[in-house]
């Protein structure tokens, strides 16, 4: 396995392959700032929950910088708390005395939706997988087993940790990983 | 290739894989109407346990039944627990996975697969990869979901639920029914001369729409193409389909099956018996298909997030 590009996003800091990306906002507003500066042409971004926005921005910057010509063959993400932030938002729409379930929120109550959003944006018809683990280290053996060139045809995957527990509390560390 | 050395299904239709097979063979369905199960929720048709089940004890019971005769396996450092679920124990997925592994004295961190409706098939593919890469010798794959006000209200808001027992692939199909179950399947990398083995697995995204499948069945078609490498349609004895009975899913699957040249293969669609058991579905339906089939078959699933997965099983 070989990591060619990497992005780390915290609520106040973005580092792309070792180089800090200048940001003036923090938290969820910072993700919007990055969207406006580096994408801007995908209004569906504003429909997304924070977990999806986080993964979307990470993939956007990473894939743009890496400049890989053929699409990645798999997106393999993990986190600890699944889609809990959006689960809680949806729960608010079915509370006692205020029961009006929102389909627009319910669609985001699965963690793997972020991988689907990235697949749609970048036309990736390869694998999309989402795991719930205790920490990012635990994703390593899974990615290793998934990109083993003897076992799978994958050549280059977008993999990493994508966690959001509250609107302004998130962490992503995504990598482009090659199996040679 | 990995080899199946144990399995179990616990559903409203019965305890144990064989009991569930007999219920299906006898034409019994777990589906019925529920008027007051969850507050505020409109009446719905589903397959639920009479006595509400707690997530972790239900999973533990399923694993215990699946490993009967080889109890040392579950506590071994060579064994990994893989949990397939979408909503876990009251929206918490990680804590119940560790509780299950710890109950059996297993020292390894569990793996939770949460890939929407394909989770149960993806969990088996994950097991195959980890075993073939030599990370572990055994994988205990547990699929489980318990229905809740959260899930039922959400599917009602999608207008995806059928007011009657679902009818997969019928022109009059009106949508899906939800269900609950736990199912366990145990795989090993150690070659066995007899029994079922998982030969191939594949996962593809439609890259089309979050909650609606591709009209051309692209992801499912690519999955079928991948798992059919080295096999011809004549080799396939049974095709286990996702068959949710929503308008778009079944149309998509039909397209993918025809594009893959598998339209002559007998199909097994089990949701009229169990409902859509979500994280359990891929595991439960694999086990029931194994029991239904005497020859090799392909199992395929698709689901929300536009992600599709398929595996091919073979029996010697």
HADDOCK unambig.tbl for C-alpha pairs under 7 A between the chains (distance, minus, plus):
assign (segid A and resid 80 and name CA) (segid B and resid 94 and name CA) 6.66 0.50 0.50
assign (segid A and resid 84 and name CA) (segid B and resid 91 and name CA) 6.96 0.50 0.50
assign (segid A and resid 101 and name CA) (segid B and resid 153 and name CA) 6.36 0.50 0.50
assign (segid A and resid 101 and name CA) (segid B and resid 154 and name CA) 6.39 0.50 0.50
assign (segid A and resid 101 and name CA) (segid B and resid 157 and name CA) 5.97 0.50 0.50
assign (segid A and resid 102 and name CA) (segid B and resid 157 and name CA) 6.49 0.50 0.50
assign (segid A and resid 103 and name CA) (segid B and resid 154 and name CA) 6.42 0.50 0.50
assign (segid A and resid 103 and name CA) (segid B and resid 157 and name CA) 5.27 0.50 0.50
assign (segid A and resid 103 and name CA) (segid B and resid 158 and name CA) 5.68 0.50 0.50
assign (segid A and resid 106 and name CA) (segid B and resid 154 and name CA) 5.69 0.50 0.50
assign (segid A and resid 110 and name CA) (segid B and resid 86 and name CA) 6.95 0.50 0.50
assign (segid A and resid 110 and name CA) (segid B and resid 116 and name CA) 6.54 0.50 0.50
assign (segid A and resid 111 and name CA) (segid B and resid 114 and name CA) 6.98 0.50 0.50
assign (segid A and resid 112 and name CA) (segid B and resid 114 and name CA) 6.79 0.50 0.50
assign (segid A and resid 112 and name CA) (segid B and resid 115 and name CA) 5.47 0.50 0.50
assign (segid A and resid 112 and name CA) (segid B and resid 116 and name CA) 6.87 0.50 0.50
assign (segid A and resid 112 and name CA) (segid B and resid 305 and name CA) 6.84 0.50 0.50
assign (segid A and resid 113 and name CA) (segid B and resid 210 and name CA) 6.92 0.50 0.50
assign (segid A and resid 113 and name CA) (segid B and resid 305 and name CA) 5.28 0.50 0.50
assign (segid A and resid 116 and name CA) (segid B and resid 207 and name CA) 6.64 0.50 0.50
assign (segid A and resid 116 and name CA) (segid B and resid 210 and name CA) 6.37 0.50 0.50
assign (segid A and resid 116 and name CA) (segid B and resid 305 and name CA) 5.30 0.50 0.50
assign (segid A and resid 116 and name CA) (segid B and resid 306 and name CA) 6.60 0.50 0.50
assign (segid A and resid 119 and name CA) (segid B and resid 207 and name CA) 5.04 0.50 0.50
assign (segid A and resid 120 and name CA) (segid B and resid 207 and name CA) 4.15 0.50 0.50
assign (segid A and resid 120 and name CA) (segid B and resid 208 and name CA) 5.77 0.50 0.50
assign (segid A and resid 123 and name CA) (segid B and resid 207 and name CA) 5.70 0.50 0.50
assign (segid A and resid 124 and name CA) (segid B and resid 207 and name CA) 6.04 0.50 0.50
assign (segid A and resid 125 and name CA) (segid B and resid 204 and name CA) 5.79 0.50 0.50
assign (segid A and resid 125 and name CA) (segid B and resid 205 and name CA) 4.81 0.50 0.50
assign (segid A and resid 125 and name CA) (segid B and resid 206 and name CA) 5.64 0.50 0.50
assign (segid A and resid 125 and name CA) (segid B and resid 207 and name CA) 5.59 0.50 0.50
assign (segid A and resid 125 and name CA) (segid B and resid 219 and name CA) 6.69 0.50 0.50
assign (segid A and resid 126 and name CA) (segid B and resid 204 and name CA) 4.78 0.50 0.50
assign (segid A and resid 126 and name CA) (segid B and resid 205 and name CA) 5.78 0.50 0.50
assign (segid A and resid 127 and name CA) (segid B and resid 203 and name CA) 4.88 0.50 0.50
assign (segid A and resid 127 and name CA) (segid B and resid 204 and name CA) 4.36 0.50 0.50
assign (segid A and resid 127 and name CA) (segid B and resid 205 and name CA) 5.83 0.50 0.50
assign (segid A and resid 128 and name CA) (segid B and resid 204 and name CA) 6.58 0.50 0.50
assign (segid A and resid 128 and name CA) (segid B and resid 205 and name CA) 6.12 0.50 0.50
assign (segid A and resid 128 and name CA) (segid B and resid 307 and name CA) 6.73 0.50 0.50
assign (segid A and resid 129 and name CA) (segid B and resid 115 and name CA) 6.03 0.50 0.50
assign (segid A and resid 130 and name CA) (segid B and resid 113 and name CA) 6.23 0.50 0.50
assign (segid A and resid 130 and name CA) (segid B and resid 114 and name CA) 5.62 0.50 0.50
assign (segid A and resid 130 and name CA) (segid B and resid 115 and name CA) 5.58 0.50 0.50
assign (segid A and resid 131 and name CA) (segid B and resid 111 and name CA) 6.97 0.50 0.50
assign (segid A and resid 131 and name CA) (segid B and resid 112 and name CA) 5.44 0.50 0.50
assign (segid A and resid 131 and name CA) (segid B and resid 113 and name CA) 4.69 0.50 0.50
assign (segid A and resid 131 and name CA) (segid B and resid 114 and name CA) 5.76 0.50 0.50
assign (segid A and resid 132 and name CA) (segid B and resid 93 and name CA) 6.99 0.50 0.50
assign (segid A and resid 132 and name CA) (segid B and resid 94 and name CA) 6.27 0.50 0.50
assign (segid A and resid 132 and name CA) (segid B and resid 111 and name CA) 6.72 0.50 0.50
assign (segid A and resid 132 and name CA) (segid B and resid 112 and name CA) 4.87 0.50 0.50
assign (segid A and resid 132 and name CA) (segid B and resid 113 and name CA) 6.34 0.50 0.50
assign (segid A and resid 132 and name CA) (segid B and resid 114 and name CA) 6.86 0.50 0.50
assign (segid A and resid 133 and name CA) (segid B and resid 94 and name CA) 6.55 0.50 0.50
assign (segid A and resid 133 and name CA) (segid B and resid 111 and name CA) 6.17 0.50 0.50
assign (segid A and resid 133 and name CA) (segid B and resid 112 and name CA) 6.52 0.50 0.50
assign (segid A and resid 142 and name CA) (segid B and resid 130 and name CA) 6.81 0.50 0.50
assign (segid A and resid 145 and name CA) (segid B and resid 129 and name CA) 5.38 0.50 0.50
assign (segid A and resid 145 and name CA) (segid B and resid 130 and name CA) 5.62 0.50 0.50
assign (segid A and resid 145 and name CA) (segid B and resid 133 and name CA) 5.46 0.50 0.50
assign (segid A and resid 146 and name CA) (segid B and resid 129 and name CA) 6.29 0.50 0.50
